[in-house]
Amino acid sequence: MKKLLASALAVAVLSGAVLPGATVLAQTAASVQPIDGIAAIVDEDVILKTELDRAVNNILAQYAGRENQLPPRDVLQRQVLERLVLVKLQVARAQGTGVRVTDQEVEQAIAGIAQQNRVTPEQLRQQLAREGTPYTDFRNSIRDELLIQRLRQRFAQSRVSVSDAEVDAAMAAQASQGAQYHLAHILVALPEGATAEQIATAQKKVEGVKSLIDKGEMDFSAAAVRYSDSPNALEGGDLGWRSIDEIPNAFASLMRNMSPGQVTDPIRGPSGFQLLKLVEVRDASQAGPNLVTQYQARHILIRVNDSVDDAKAKAQAQTLQARLMGGADFALLAQENSQDQSSASKGGELGWFTRDEFGPEFGNAVAGLQPNQVSQPIRTQAGYHLIKLEATREADIGDRNRRAQVQETIGRRKLEDEWNRFLREMRGEAFVDVRVGKTAETEATPAAPANNG
C-alpha cells in the first residue's frame, strides 16, 4: 500500500467520488432526482445507474478542457462500466475468501489521504460535501480499495515467486545496460479460446488503430483512451518508467532497437493484440537515488490473546491514549505498559523503519501522523498499538538493498501478468448482464489500411 493516494484516486474515479481539486460538471443535473435504475447485474450484486453516471461525470471532470481526448460518451460509459464490474468482482472475491477490513483501518487510510492532500480529515469531508460527493460513497470506495489490495497481496504470495537465478540475471543486465524505458500501450483484448473470427476482428481493429497513429490522425494516448481494452486506457495507456527486467521478454528485445516516439507493429500476446510505444529512454543514473521514506517512532502494544480479548485490550489502549492526551510522557508509559518486550525497555523506541516494515496497518497509521502526533489505538494481528511519530527522513536504499529491489521489480512484473490473467478468468466466469449502453458494444472498428502489416 505504498501509494494509497494514487490507488484511492483510481477507485474514487470509479465510485464517483471527487477528491479535492476536481470539479463536477453539469451541476444543474444535481437537482434532478430520477428513479434509480440498474446499469448492470454482476453475479449477485448490481451497479446502479447513478453509480455509473457519477463515475462517468467524474472522468469528464478530470478531463476538463481536454474533452477531445475522450471517446464518445457511449464508449466512455462502456469503459467505465467495465471497470466498475471488475471492482465488484474483486471485492466479492476478496470477501468470499475471508479478506476483511475494519472501520478503523478505513479511517486510518482516509487520514493518510487527507494528509497527502494537505488537509485534515474533517476538511476532506467538507470538500467532498461541497462537491456533491456523499462521504459514505467515498468511504466505501476506500474500503473496496483496501479489500482489493489485500486480495492482490494474497494472490502474489500464492502465485508469484522469484528465483535467485532470475535476480542474478537481472542485476547483470542492469550492470551492462543501465537503461530505463518509459512505455505506453494499447490492448485489443481477446477472450480465452478466441475463435478465428474474433481473432480476425481484433487484428483488423488493432491494424486500424496503428494506421490512425501512423497517419497522424490521432496521437497514441488519445487512441489508447478511445480504443484500448487495458485497465489503464483512460490514462492514455501509460505504463511509466520500467527497467529491462520489468518488461516482458517478448517486448524487451524490441525496446533495445526502438527510438523514442516509435510504435511497434501489432504484437499478438496472451491477452490479445498490443501496440507498444517507447516514449522516452534514460540511463538508470538519471533516475536519481532510490529514496524511500523512513519513520522514527515509538509505540505501546497491548496484546490480544487468550487471556485478554479484543474489547479489553482496546479499552486499555484507549485509557493509555487519554493519559497521553492529558500530558503523560509516552516513553514512561511505554516502559510501564507496553507488552512488546523488545522495545518497552527503550520507551517504545523502534528506531528508523520503512512504511511496510511492521505491516500495512501499522505503516498506514504512521504515514498518517505528523511529527510528535500520537495515533488512535491501531489494531494489528498482535493487538492494539499507540504510535508516536518522532521524525521522518528520505534515505537512499543503497547497494545493500539493491538485490531486494531487483527481486521486488521482477515479482511486480510477474504479478502484473498473472493478475491480469486472473482478472480475465474471473470476468469470463462471472454472470454480467449489462442493462445500459448496448449500442456501445457495437463501436465502429477503425478501418485497416490495405497494405498495413
C-alpha positions as CSV (number, residue, x, y, z in Angstrom):
1,M,0.0,0.0,0.0
2,K,2.9,2.3,-0.8
3,K,0.9,4.6,-3.0
4,L,-2.5,4.6,-1.4
5,L,-3.4,8.1,-2.6
6,A,-2.9,7.1,-6.2
7,S,-4.9,4.0,-5.7
8,A,-7.6,5.9,-3.9
9,L,-7.8,8.3,-6.8
10,A,-8.4,5.5,-9.2
11,V,-11.1,3.9,-7.0
12,A,-12.7,7.3,-6.3
13,V,-13.0,7.8,-10.0
14,L,-14.8,4.5,-10.3
15,S,-17.1,5.2,-7.4
16,G,-17.9,8.7,-8.5
17,A,-16.0,10.2,-5.5
18,V,-14.3,13.5,-6.3
19,L,-11.2,14.3,-4.4
20,P,-10.1,17.9,-3.7
21,G,-9.2,19.7,-6.9
22,A,-11.7,18.0,-9.2
23,T,-14.7,19.9,-10.5
24,V,-18.0,18.3,-11.0
25,L,-19.5,19.0,-14.4
26,A,-23.2,19.8,-15.1
27,Q,-24.1,20.8,-11.6
28,T,-27.6,21.7,-12.6
29,A,-28.2,18.0,-13.0
30,A,-27.8,17.6,-9.3
31,S,-31.3,19.0,-8.7
32,V,-32.9,16.3,-10.9
33,Q,-33.8,13.2,-8.9
34,P,-34.8,10.4,-11.4
35,I,-35.8,7.0,-10.2
36,D,-32.6,5.0,-9.9
37,G,-32.1,2.1,-12.3
38,I,-29.8,-0.8,-12.8
39,A,-26.8,-0.3,-15.1
40,A,-25.6,-3.9,-14.8
41,I,-26.1,-7.1,-12.7
42,V,-22.8,-8.6,-11.6
43,D,-23.4,-12.1,-10.2
44,E,-25.4,-11.4,-7.0
45,D,-24.6,-7.7,-6.9
46,V,-25.8,-4.7,-9.0
47,I,-24.3,-1.5,-10.4
48,L,-26.8,1.3,-10.2
49,K,-27.3,3.8,-13.0
50,T,-26.4,6.6,-10.5
51,E,-23.1,4.9,-9.7
52,L,-22.2,4.7,-13.4
53,D,-23.3,8.3,-14.1
54,R,-21.3,9.7,-11.2
55,A,-18.2,7.7,-12.3
56,V,-18.5,8.9,-15.9
57,N,-19.1,12.5,-14.8
58,N,-16.0,12.3,-12.6
59,I,-13.9,11.2,-15.6
60,L,-15.3,14.2,-17.5
61,A,-14.3,16.4,-14.6
62,Q,-10.8,15.0,-14.6
63,Y,-10.5,15.7,-18.3
64,A,-12.0,19.3,-18.1
65,G,-10.5,21.3,-21.0
66,R,-9.2,18.1,-22.7
67,E,-12.6,16.5,-23.6
68,N,-11.4,15.9,-27.1
69,Q,-9.1,13.2,-25.8
70,L,-12.0,11.2,-24.6
71,P,-14.1,8.7,-26.7
72,P,-17.8,9.4,-27.4
73,R,-20.0,9.3,-24.3
74,D,-21.4,5.8,-25.0
75,V,-17.9,4.3,-25.4
76,L,-16.6,6.1,-22.3
77,Q,-19.6,4.7,-20.4
78,R,-18.8,1.2,-21.6
79,Q,-15.2,1.6,-20.4
80,V,-16.1,2.9,-17.0
81,L,-18.8,0.3,-16.6
82,E,-16.3,-2.5,-17.3
83,R,-14.0,-1.0,-14.6
84,L,-16.9,-1.0,-12.1
85,V,-17.7,-4.6,-13.0
86,L,-14.1,-5.6,-12.2
87,V,-14.2,-3.7,-8.9
88,K,-17.4,-5.5,-7.9
89,L,-15.9,-8.9,-8.9
90,Q,-12.6,-8.3,-7.0
91,V,-14.4,-7.1,-3.9
92,A,-16.7,-10.1,-3.9
93,R,-13.8,-12.5,-4.4
94,A,-11.9,-10.8,-1.5
95,Q,-14.9,-11.0,0.9
96,G,-15.6,-14.6,-0.2
97,T,-12.0,-15.7,0.6
98,G,-12.1,-14.2,4.1
99,V,-10.4,-10.8,3.5
100,R,-11.6,-8.3,6.0
101,V,-11.1,-4.5,6.5
102,T,-12.1,-2.9,9.8
103,D,-13.7,0.5,10.1
104,Q,-10.6,1.7,11.9
105,E,-8.4,0.7,9.0
106,V,-10.6,2.6,6.6
107,E,-10.4,5.7,8.8
108,Q,-6.6,5.4,9.0
109,A,-6.4,5.2,5.2
110,I,-8.6,8.3,4.8
111,A,-6.4,10.1,7.3
112,G,-3.4,9.3,5.2
113,I,-5.2,10.6,2.0
114,A,-6.1,13.8,3.8
115,Q,-2.6,14.3,4.9
116,Q,-1.2,13.8,1.4
117,N,-3.7,16.4,0.2
118,R,-2.5,18.8,3.0
119,V,-6.0,18.9,4.7
120,T,-7.4,17.4,7.8
121,P,-9.9,14.5,7.6
122,E,-12.7,16.9,8.5
123,Q,-11.6,19.4,5.8
124,L,-11.6,16.5,3.3
125,R,-15.1,15.6,4.4
126,Q,-16.3,19.2,3.9
127,Q,-14.6,19.4,0.5
128,L,-16.4,16.2,-0.6
129,A,-19.7,17.6,0.6
130,R,-19.2,20.9,-1.3
131,E,-18.6,18.9,-4.5
132,G,-21.6,16.8,-4.0
133,T,-20.0,13.5,-3.2
134,P,-21.6,11.6,-0.3
135,Y,-18.9,10.8,2.3
136,T,-20.4,7.3,2.7
137,D,-19.7,6.6,-1.0
138,F,-16.1,7.9,-0.7
139,R,-15.6,5.8,2.4
140,N,-16.9,2.7,0.7
141,S,-14.6,3.2,-2.2
142,I,-11.6,3.3,0.1
143,R,-12.8,0.1,1.8
144,D,-13.1,-1.5,-1.6
145,E,-9.6,-0.4,-2.5
146,L,-8.2,-1.9,0.7
147,L,-10.0,-5.2,0.1
148,I,-8.7,-5.4,-3.4
149,Q,-5.1,-4.6,-2.3
150,R,-5.2,-7.4,0.3
151,L,-6.7,-9.8,-2.3
152,R,-3.8,-8.9,-4.6
153,Q,-1.3,-9.4,-1.8
154,R,-2.7,-12.9,-1.1
155,F,-2.6,-13.6,-4.8
156,A,1.0,-12.5,-5.0
157,Q,2.1,-14.7,-2.1
158,S,0.4,-17.8,-3.5
159,R,1.2,-17.4,-7.3
160,V,4.4,-15.3,-7.6
161,S,8.0,-16.5,-6.9
162,V,11.3,-15.1,-8.0
163,S,14.4,-17.3,-8.1
164,D,18.0,-16.3,-7.2
165,A,19.0,-17.1,-10.8
166,E,16.4,-14.6,-12.1
167,V,17.7,-11.9,-9.7
168,D,21.3,-12.6,-10.7
169,A,20.5,-12.3,-14.4
170,A,18.6,-9.1,-14.0
171,M,21.4,-7.5,-11.9
172,A,23.9,-8.5,-14.6
173,A,21.7,-7.0,-17.3
174,Q,21.3,-3.7,-15.3
175,A,25.1,-3.5,-14.9
176,S,25.7,-3.8,-18.6
177,Q,22.7,-1.9,-19.9
178,G,21.5,0.6,-17.2
179,A,18.7,1.8,-19.4
180,Q,15.1,2.6,-18.3
181,Y,12.2,2.8,-20.7
182,H,9.1,5.0,-20.4
183,L,6.3,2.9,-22.2
184,A,2.7,3.2,-23.2
185,H,0.5,0.5,-24.7
186,I,-2.8,-0.2,-26.4
187,L,-4.5,-3.5,-25.9
188,V,-7.2,-5.0,-28.2
189,A,-8.2,-7.9,-26.0
190,L,-9.2,-11.4,-27.0
191,P,-11.3,-13.8,-24.8
192,E,-9.9,-17.1,-23.7
193,G,-10.3,-19.6,-26.5
194,A,-11.0,-16.9,-29.1
195,T,-12.5,-18.1,-32.4
196,A,-10.8,-17.4,-35.7
197,E,-13.5,-14.8,-36.4
198,Q,-12.8,-13.0,-33.1
199,I,-9.0,-13.0,-33.8
200,A,-9.6,-11.6,-37.3
201,T,-11.8,-8.9,-36.0
202,A,-9.3,-7.9,-33.2
203,Q,-6.5,-7.9,-35.7
204,K,-8.4,-5.7,-38.1
205,K,-9.1,-3.3,-35.2
206,V,-5.6,-3.0,-34.0
207,E,-4.2,-2.5,-37.5
208,G,-6.8,0.2,-38.0
209,V,-5.6,1.9,-34.8
210,K,-2.0,1.7,-35.8
211,S,-2.9,3.3,-39.2
212,L,-4.6,6.2,-37.5
213,I,-1.5,6.8,-35.4
214,D,0.9,6.4,-38.3
215,K,-1.0,8.9,-40.4
216,G,-1.1,11.4,-37.6
217,E,-4.8,11.4,-37.4
218,M,-4.7,10.5,-33.7
219,D,-1.9,10.6,-31.2
220,F,-1.1,7.4,-29.2
221,S,-2.6,8.5,-25.9
222,A,-5.9,9.6,-27.5
223,A,-6.0,6.3,-29.3
224,A,-5.4,4.4,-26.1
225,V,-8.3,6.3,-24.4
226,R,-10.6,5.6,-27.2
227,Y,-9.7,2.1,-28.3
228,S,-7.6,0.2,-25.7
229,D,-9.2,-2.5,-23.6
230,S,-6.5,-2.2,-20.9
231,P,-7.4,-1.1,-17.4
232,N,-5.1,1.9,-17.9
233,A,-6.8,3.1,-21.1
234,L,-8.2,6.2,-19.5
235,E,-4.6,7.2,-18.5
236,G,-3.6,7.1,-22.2
237,G,-2.1,3.6,-21.8
238,D,0.8,5.0,-19.8
239,L,2.9,2.2,-18.2
240,G,5.5,4.6,-16.6
241,W,9.3,4.0,-16.4
242,R,10.5,0.4,-16.4
243,S,13.9,-1.2,-16.3
244,I,14.6,-4.0,-18.8
245,D,13.7,-6.7,-16.2
246,E,10.3,-5.2,-15.7
247,I,9.5,-5.6,-19.4
248,P,8.1,-9.0,-20.7
249,N,10.7,-10.9,-22.6
250,A,8.6,-10.7,-25.8
251,F,9.0,-6.9,-25.8
252,A,12.4,-6.4,-24.2
253,S,14.3,-7.2,-27.4
254,L,12.2,-4.7,-29.3
255,M,12.8,-1.9,-26.9
256,R,16.6,-2.1,-27.4
257,N,16.2,-1.4,-31.1
258,M,13.5,1.3,-30.9
259,S,13.8,5.1,-30.8
260,P,11.7,7.4,-28.6
261,G,8.3,8.1,-30.1
262,Q,8.3,4.9,-32.1
263,V,5.3,2.5,-32.0
264,T,5.6,-1.2,-32.6
265,D,3.5,-3.1,-35.2
266,P,0.7,-5.2,-33.6
267,I,2.0,-7.9,-31.4
268,R,0.0,-11.0,-30.5
269,G,0.2,-11.9,-26.8
270,P,-1.7,-13.9,-24.3
271,S,-4.2,-11.1,-23.7
272,G,-4.8,-10.1,-27.3
273,F,-3.1,-7.7,-29.7
274,Q,-0.9,-4.9,-28.4
275,L,0.7,-1.8,-29.7
276,L,3.7,-0.6,-27.6
277,K,5.1,2.9,-27.7
278,L,8.6,3.9,-26.5
279,V,8.0,7.3,-25.0
280,E,11.5,8.1,-23.6
281,V,14.7,6.3,-22.7
282,R,17.1,7.3,-19.9
283,D,20.1,6.0,-18.2
284,A,19.3,4.5,-14.8
285,S,21.6,7.1,-13.2
286,Q,19.2,9.8,-14.4
287,A,16.5,8.4,-12.2
288,G,18.4,9.7,-9.2
289,P,19.0,7.9,-5.9
290,N,16.5,5.2,-4.8
291,L,14.9,7.2,-2.0
292,V,12.5,5.8,0.5
293,T,10.7,7.5,3.3
294,Q,11.8,6.2,6.7
295,Y,10.0,6.9,10.0
296,Q,11.3,7.2,13.6
297,A,8.6,6.3,16.1
298,R,7.7,4.9,19.5
299,H,4.8,2.5,20.2
300,I,2.9,0.9,23.0
301,L,1.5,-2.5,22.4
302,I,-1.4,-4.1,24.2
303,R,-1.7,-7.7,23.1
304,V,-4.9,-9.6,22.2
305,N,-4.6,-13.2,23.3
306,D,-6.5,-16.0,25.1
307,S,-6.5,-14.1,28.4
308,V,-7.2,-10.6,27.0
309,D,-10.0,-10.3,24.5
310,D,-10.3,-7.6,21.8
311,A,-12.6,-5.3,23.8
312,K,-10.5,-5.4,26.9
313,A,-7.3,-4.7,25.1
314,K,-8.9,-1.8,23.1
315,A,-10.2,-0.3,26.3
316,Q,-6.8,-0.5,27.9
317,A,-5.2,1.2,24.9
318,Q,-7.9,3.9,24.9
319,T,-7.2,4.6,28.6
320,L,-3.5,5.0,27.9
321,Q,-4.3,7.3,25.0
322,A,-6.4,9.5,27.3
323,R,-3.4,9.8,29.6
324,L,-1.2,10.8,26.7
325,M,-3.6,13.4,25.6
326,G,-3.6,14.7,29.2
327,G,0.2,15.2,29.0
328,A,1.7,11.9,30.2
329,D,5.2,11.0,28.9
330,F,5.0,8.5,26.1
331,A,8.3,6.8,26.8
332,L,7.5,6.3,30.5
333,L,4.0,4.8,29.7
334,A,5.7,2.5,27.2
335,Q,8.2,1.3,29.8
336,E,5.4,0.6,32.3
337,N,2.6,-0.8,30.0
338,S,3.9,-1.9,26.5
339,Q,3.8,-5.7,26.0
340,D,6.4,-5.5,23.2
341,Q,9.4,-6.8,25.2
342,S,12.0,-5.7,22.5
343,S,11.0,-2.0,22.7
344,A,9.4,-1.4,26.1
345,S,12.7,-1.0,28.0
346,K,13.6,1.7,25.4
347,G,10.5,3.6,26.0
348,G,8.8,2.0,22.9
349,E,11.6,3.3,20.6
350,L,11.5,1.4,17.2
351,G,14.4,3.3,15.5
352,W,14.2,4.1,11.8
353,F,12.0,1.9,9.6
354,T,10.1,1.9,6.3
355,R,6.4,2.1,5.9
356,D,5.7,-1.6,5.3
357,E,8.3,-3.0,7.7
358,F,5.8,-3.7,10.5
359,G,2.8,-4.5,8.3
360,P,0.3,-2.4,6.3
361,E,-1.9,-1.4,9.2
362,F,1.0,-0.1,11.3
363,G,2.5,1.6,8.2
364,N,-0.7,3.3,7.2
365,A,-1.1,4.7,10.7
366,V,2.5,6.0,10.9
367,A,2.2,7.6,7.4
368,G,-0.9,9.5,8.5
369,L,0.8,11.1,11.5
370,Q,2.6,14.4,11.9
371,P,5.8,14.5,14.0
372,N,5.0,14.4,17.7
373,Q,1.4,13.3,17.0
374,V,0.0,10.2,18.7
375,S,-2.3,7.8,16.9
376,Q,-5.6,6.4,17.9
377,P,-5.4,2.8,19.0
378,I,-4.4,0.8,15.9
379,R,-5.4,-2.9,15.6
380,T,-2.9,-5.3,14.0
381,Q,-2.6,-9.1,14.3
382,A,-0.6,-8.6,17.5
383,G,-3.1,-6.4,19.3
384,Y,-3.6,-2.6,19.8
385,H,-0.9,-0.1,19.3
386,L,-0.5,3.5,20.2
387,I,2.1,5.1,18.0
388,K,4.0,8.4,18.4
389,L,5.8,9.6,15.2
390,E,9.0,11.5,16.1
391,A,10.6,12.2,12.7
392,T,10.7,11.3,9.0
393,R,13.6,11.3,6.5
394,E,14.3,10.3,2.9
395,A,17.1,7.7,2.6
396,D,18.8,6.1,-0.3
397,I,18.4,2.3,-0.2
398,G,22.0,1.9,-1.4
399,D,23.7,-1.2,-2.7
400,R,22.8,-3.1,0.5
401,N,19.2,-3.3,-0.6
402,R,19.7,-3.4,-4.4
403,R,19.2,-7.1,-4.7
404,A,15.9,-6.9,-2.8
405,Q,14.7,-4.1,-5.0
406,V,15.5,-6.1,-8.2
407,Q,13.7,-9.1,-6.7
408,E,10.7,-6.9,-6.0
409,T,10.8,-5.5,-9.5
410,I,10.8,-8.9,-11.1
411,G,8.0,-10.0,-8.8
412,R,5.9,-7.0,-9.7
413,R,6.3,-7.7,-13.4
414,K,5.2,-11.3,-12.9
415,L,2.4,-10.3,-10.6
416,E,1.1,-7.9,-13.3
417,D,1.0,-10.6,-15.9
418,E,-0.6,-13.2,-13.5
419,W,-3.1,-10.7,-12.0
420,N,-4.3,-9.6,-15.4
421,R,-4.8,-13.2,-16.4
422,F,-6.7,-13.8,-13.2
423,L,-8.9,-10.8,-13.8
424,R,-9.7,-12.1,-17.3
425,E,-10.6,-15.5,-16.0
426,M,-12.7,-14.1,-13.2
427,R,-14.5,-11.8,-15.7
428,G,-15.1,-14.7,-18.1
429,E,-16.6,-16.9,-15.4
430,A,-18.9,-14.1,-14.0
431,F,-22.5,-13.5,-14.8
432,V,-22.7,-10.0,-16.1
433,D,-25.9,-8.6,-17.5
434,V,-25.3,-5.0,-18.9
435,R,-28.6,-3.0,-18.9
436,V,-27.2,0.2,-20.4
437,G,-25.1,1.3,-23.3
438,K,-26.0,-1.7,-25.5
439,T,-25.0,0.4,-28.6
440,A,-21.5,0.8,-27.2
441,E,-20.9,-2.9,-27.7
442,T,-21.1,-2.3,-31.5
443,E,-18.5,0.5,-31.6
444,A,-17.2,1.0,-35.1
445,T,-13.8,-0.6,-35.7
446,P,-11.2,1.7,-37.4
447,A,-10.7,0.6,-41.0
448,A,-7.4,-1.2,-41.6
449,P,-5.3,0.0,-44.5
450,A,-4.8,-2.4,-47.3
451,N,-1.1,-2.5,-47.0
452,N,-0.6,-2.4,-43.3
453,G,1.3,-5.3,-41.9
